Amino acid sequence: MTRILVTGSNDGIGAEIAAELSRRGHDVIRHARNAERAAGLPGEVVLGDLASLESTRELAAAVRELGAPEVVVHNAGTGTDEKTRPVTGDGLERLFQINALAPLLLTALLPVPRRSVFVSSDSIVRGNIRLDDLQHAESWTGDSAYADSKLVMAALAFALARKWPASLINAVHPGWVSTKMSGYAAPLTVAEGADTPVWLAVSEEPEALVSGRFFQKRAVVNLNDQAYDTEVQDKLLAQCLDLVGETLPTA
């Protein structure tokens, strides 16, 4: 039995990831933004709003109190249909904070896990890591901010994979899944969307025992060369750690 934290596990793909891991006998810590969203969730549940650095720190503290997870599935994320650039109470662009910074902050505040799975998106194919404007202060659209934030997430995952070679750290596109966020016209079920994240989290198949890769349908894919640029990764990691005011733990 493995202890696993799944963020954003109150509904959608995250709920199915948590449920499937539980069905397989693993000890799952579920996460929701607040008590209202957590209502009815089984087992151990932690709360935290990833749009707040303070709340993300409180989330990490709650997880540590329960016992450090061996595996973390960074599933929580957000898109937007807003027409103007959204800014959080921390003064950060909202999609960038939730999709990229919050998983990094959580990673920095927890012991190094054996495996980490970062749920990204195939939208990174049109993404661009703008080291001089990570938060789209100069120009912003919801589509570009989302794609870029998910690309940043993947590049950070690969930077962590290089830093901690004993851990298995990968990113994954779950597919276009029928959820509240993606729309119910999407062709995949939540079970289909959860399949590869669950596989990366716990499988002992040789194909899953790799690190620093981007997966789709249990296969390695390369959707954007920028995510694998080690110079970009290093500069990005340094900038993002500076924004959250943390350093990484030693493996």
Summary of the structure (lengths in Angstrom):
residues: 251
radius of gyration: 16.4
end to end distance: 21.8
largest distance: 48.1
contacts: 856
relative contact order: 0.15
helix: 43%
strand: 16%
